[in-house]
Amino acid sequence: MSRISVRGFAVASATAVTTVGAVVGVASGSTAPSDDFEATAADATLLADIPMGQQAQVQVSSLTQQADAQAAAADATAKKSAEEAARLQAAKTAKAKKAAADEAAAEAAAEEKAEREREEAEERASRDEVRSATSFAAQASYTVAEVQAMARQMVPADQFQCFSNIVSHESSWNYRAQNPSSGAYGLVQALPGSKMSSAGADWQTNPATQIKWGLSYMDGRYGSPCGAWSFWQANNWY
């Protein structure tokens, strides 16, 4: 409907209403038309007269709202994409850190193993440097002090106390000690005593030979005299 036709329709409607009002007024005894009907007719004319510019503004407002909604949706999508990218990057970083930590741990373990092997090699070298059993002149008999002096020269210094603890408990440093029930013999109570022949034929009379065999036994079975002493403390034998 065009602007003119709308206005005409509104005017016509107002006129009709006014006419009816006049008739009603006459019927009720009033000679003048009602002011309310005149105002209604005027308002109808003004409401029908909507400028085209305002209609354009309404359309622009609708398009603006649609654009805002699309922009908000785009922002939400971009935010979600950024969050997902951040999550993936964090997972990648965590994986890289774990790999680096594992590598560092492996390197530390390798260094620790190398250090341990070096210390063991030094300990073996230290043992090789101590006096051998054959370096002591044979005697008819030996005092406890003499036997202990031999042991100090044959056993590495860091292992001597552990060696001494075992010998003290087993034989009280008596190189001729013999257990009547088991047959164990000597300083370290080898069982049977003849085992010590691997260290020398004079195993029955030479404490140096017994020390040599006892040290070899403790190293071979427990790693060291201190390893043997730890076992002895837990079991009262070795």
C-alpha positions as CSV (number, residue, x, y, z in Angstrom):
1,M,0.0,0.0,0.0
2,S,1.5,3.4,-1.0
3,R,1.9,6.4,1.3
4,I,-1.1,8.2,-0.3
5,S,-3.4,5.3,-0.1
6,V,-2.6,4.6,3.5
7,R,-3.2,8.2,4.4
8,G,-6.4,8.2,2.4
9,F,-7.6,5.1,4.2
10,A,-6.8,6.6,7.5
11,V,-8.6,9.9,6.7
12,A,-11.6,8.0,5.4
13,S,-11.6,5.9,8.6
14,A,-11.4,8.9,10.8
15,T,-14.2,10.6,8.8
16,A,-16.4,7.6,9.2
17,V,-15.8,7.5,12.9
18,T,-16.5,11.2,13.2
19,T,-19.7,10.8,11.3
20,V,-20.8,8.0,13.6
21,G,-19.9,10.1,16.6
22,A,-22.0,13.0,15.3
23,V,-25.0,10.7,14.8
24,V,-24.6,9.3,18.2
25,G,-24.3,12.8,19.6
26,V,-27.5,13.9,17.9
27,A,-29.3,10.8,19.2
28,S,-28.2,11.6,22.7
29,G,-29.2,15.2,22.5
30,S,-25.8,16.7,21.8
31,T,-25.5,19.2,19.0
32,A,-21.7,19.2,18.6
33,P,-19.3,16.4,17.5
34,S,-17.1,14.8,20.3
35,D,-13.6,16.1,20.7
36,D,-12.3,12.6,21.4
37,F,-13.4,11.4,18.0
38,E,-11.7,14.2,16.3
39,A,-8.4,13.5,18.2
40,T,-8.7,9.8,17.2
41,A,-9.1,10.7,13.6
42,A,-6.0,13.0,13.7
43,D,-3.9,10.3,15.5
44,A,-4.9,7.7,12.9
45,T,-3.8,10.1,10.1
46,L,-0.4,10.7,11.8
47,L,0.3,6.9,12.5
48,A,-0.6,6.1,8.9
49,D,1.9,8.6,7.7
50,I,5.2,6.6,8.4
51,P,8.2,8.1,6.5
52,M,10.2,5.7,4.2
53,G,13.4,6.8,6.0
54,Q,12.3,5.2,9.3
55,Q,11.5,2.0,7.4
56,A,15.1,2.0,6.1
57,Q,16.4,2.6,9.6
58,V,14.6,-0.5,10.8
59,Q,16.1,-2.6,8.1
60,V,19.6,-1.3,8.8
61,S,19.1,-2.1,12.5
62,S,18.1,-5.6,11.7
63,L,21.2,-6.1,9.4
64,T,23.4,-4.7,12.2
65,Q,22.0,-7.2,14.7
66,Q,22.7,-10.0,12.2
67,A,26.2,-8.8,11.7
68,D,26.8,-8.6,15.4
69,A,25.6,-12.2,15.9
70,Q,27.8,-13.4,13.1
71,A,30.8,-11.6,14.6
72,A,30.1,-13.1,18.0
73,A,29.9,-16.6,16.5
74,A,33.2,-16.0,14.7
75,D,34.8,-14.8,17.9
76,A,33.6,-17.9,19.7
77,T,35.0,-20.2,17.0
78,A,38.3,-18.4,17.0
79,K,38.5,-18.6,20.8
80,K,37.8,-22.4,20.7
81,S,40.4,-22.9,18.0
82,A,42.9,-20.9,20.0
83,E,42.2,-23.0,23.1
84,E,42.6,-26.2,21.2
85,A,45.9,-25.0,19.7
86,A,47.1,-24.1,23.2
87,R,46.1,-27.5,24.6
88,L,48.0,-29.3,21.8
89,Q,51.0,-27.1,22.3
90,A,50.9,-27.8,26.1
91,A,50.7,-31.5,25.4
92,K,53.7,-31.3,23.0
93,T,55.7,-29.3,25.5
94,A,54.9,-31.8,28.3
95,K,56.0,-34.7,26.1
96,A,59.3,-32.9,25.2
97,K,60.0,-32.2,28.9
98,K,59.4,-35.8,29.8
99,A,61.7,-37.0,27.0
100,A,64.4,-34.6,28.3
101,A,63.9,-35.8,31.9
102,D,64.1,-39.4,30.8
103,E,67.3,-38.7,28.9
104,A,68.8,-36.9,31.8
105,A,67.9,-39.7,34.1
106,A,69.5,-42.2,31.8
107,E,72.7,-40.1,31.6
108,A,72.8,-39.8,35.4
109,A,72.4,-43.6,35.7
110,A,75.1,-44.2,33.2
111,E,77.4,-41.8,35.1
112,E,76.6,-43.4,38.4
113,K,77.4,-46.8,36.9
114,A,80.7,-45.6,35.5
115,E,81.6,-44.0,38.8
116,R,80.8,-47.2,40.7
117,E,82.9,-49.3,38.3
118,R,85.7,-46.8,38.7
119,E,85.6,-47.1,42.5
120,E,85.5,-50.9,42.2
121,A,88.5,-50.9,39.9
122,E,90.3,-48.6,42.4
123,E,89.4,-51.0,45.2
124,R,90.7,-54.0,43.3
125,A,93.9,-52.1,42.5
126,S,94.2,-51.2,46.2
127,R,93.9,-54.8,47.1
128,D,96.5,-55.8,44.6
129,E,98.9,-53.3,46.3
130,V,98.6,-54.9,49.8
131,R,101.2,-57.4,50.8
132,S,100.8,-60.9,49.7
133,A,100.9,-63.9,52.0
134,T,104.2,-65.1,50.6
135,S,105.9,-61.8,51.7
136,F,105.8,-62.8,55.3
137,A,108.6,-65.0,56.7
138,A,107.3,-68.3,58.1
139,Q,107.5,-68.6,61.9
140,A,107.0,-71.5,64.3
141,S,104.2,-69.6,66.0
142,Y,102.5,-66.2,66.0
143,T,101.0,-64.0,68.7
144,V,97.6,-62.4,68.3
145,A,99.3,-59.0,67.8
146,E,101.5,-60.4,65.0
147,V,98.5,-62.1,63.3
148,Q,96.5,-58.8,63.4
149,A,99.5,-56.9,62.1
150,M,99.6,-59.3,59.1
151,A,95.9,-58.8,58.5
152,R,96.3,-55.0,58.5
153,Q,98.9,-55.3,55.8
154,M,96.9,-57.7,53.7
155,V,93.3,-56.4,54.0
156,P,92.4,-53.0,52.5
157,A,92.2,-50.3,55.2
158,D,88.5,-49.6,54.6
159,Q,87.6,-53.3,55.0
160,F,89.9,-54.2,57.9
161,Q,87.4,-53.5,60.7
162,C,84.7,-55.7,59.1
163,F,87.3,-58.4,58.6
164,S,88.5,-58.1,62.2
165,N,84.9,-58.3,63.5
166,I,84.3,-61.6,61.7
167,V,87.7,-63.1,62.8
168,S,87.1,-62.0,66.4
169,H,83.7,-63.7,66.5
170,E,84.9,-66.9,64.7
171,S,88.3,-67.6,66.3
172,S,89.3,-64.7,68.6
173,W,92.3,-64.4,66.2
174,N,93.6,-67.9,67.0
175,Y,94.9,-69.2,63.7
176,R,94.9,-72.8,65.2
177,A,91.3,-72.6,66.4
178,Q,89.3,-75.7,65.6
179,N,85.6,-76.4,66.1
180,P,85.3,-79.9,67.5
181,S,81.8,-80.5,66.3
182,S,81.9,-79.1,62.7
183,G,85.7,-79.3,62.0
184,A,85.8,-75.7,61.0
185,Y,89.4,-74.4,61.2
186,G,91.6,-71.3,61.5
187,L,91.1,-67.6,61.8
188,V,88.0,-67.5,59.6
189,Q,86.8,-71.0,60.5
190,A,86.9,-72.5,57.0
191,L,84.7,-75.5,56.7
192,P,86.3,-77.8,56.1
193,G,89.7,-76.3,56.9
194,S,91.3,-78.0,53.9
195,K,89.5,-75.5,51.7
196,M,92.3,-73.1,52.6
197,S,94.8,-75.3,50.8
198,S,93.9,-73.3,47.6
199,A,95.7,-70.4,49.2
200,G,98.8,-72.4,50.3
201,A,99.9,-75.8,51.5
202,D,100.8,-74.3,54.9
203,W,97.2,-73.3,55.6
204,Q,97.2,-75.1,59.0
205,T,100.2,-73.2,60.4
206,N,100.5,-69.9,58.5
207,P,98.0,-67.2,59.5
208,A,99.0,-65.2,56.4
209,T,97.7,-68.1,54.2
210,Q,94.5,-68.2,56.2
211,I,94.0,-64.4,55.9
212,K,94.6,-64.7,52.1
213,W,92.0,-67.4,51.8
214,G,89.5,-65.7,54.1
215,L,89.7,-62.4,52.2
216,S,89.2,-64.2,48.9
217,Y,86.2,-66.0,50.2
218,M,84.6,-62.8,51.6
219,D,85.2,-60.9,48.3
220,G,83.9,-63.8,46.2
221,R,80.7,-64.5,48.1
222,Y,79.8,-61.2,49.6
223,G,81.7,-58.6,47.6
224,S,83.9,-57.5,50.4
225,P,84.6,-58.2,54.1
226,C,82.0,-55.5,55.0
227,G,79.5,-57.3,52.9
228,A,80.3,-60.5,54.7
229,W,80.1,-58.8,58.1
230,S,76.6,-57.4,57.2
231,F,75.4,-60.9,56.4
232,W,77.1,-62.3,59.6
233,Q,75.2,-59.7,61.8
234,A,71.9,-60.8,60.3
235,N,72.6,-64.6,60.5
236,N,75.4,-65.1,63.0
237,W,77.3,-67.0,60.3
238,Y,78.7,-66.3,56.8
